[in-house]
Amino acid sequence: MPRQRAERAPFCGETLAQWSNFRMVCKGANLSTSGMLVVSPARLSPGQMLQLVFSLPDLHEWVSADAVLVREALAQQEHGWGLEFRQLPSRT
């Protein structure tokens, strides 16, 4: 049975991505209840675990979530990371 995809919404906010000893500000592209797409100049491999921090529009609160990179795409010298949340995001 094919996996159902969560409804996606455009998201144009900054997202702080952290992994290992690295930290990088990325651009959000879309967001759903199960994950998000971010754009970054860095290349990562599928399976990479990340910690994310981002702000939802109009809430003025920060959300943090653990995620795993499930796919990567290259577009005009930037990488799109398809991220799947590993926990429900929590507000910080």
Secondary structure, DSSP 4 states (H G I P E B T S, - for coil): -PPPPPP-EE---EEEEEETTEEEEEEEEEE-SSEEEEEESS---TT-EEEEEEE-TTT--EEEEEEEEEEEEEETTEEEEEEEESS--EE-
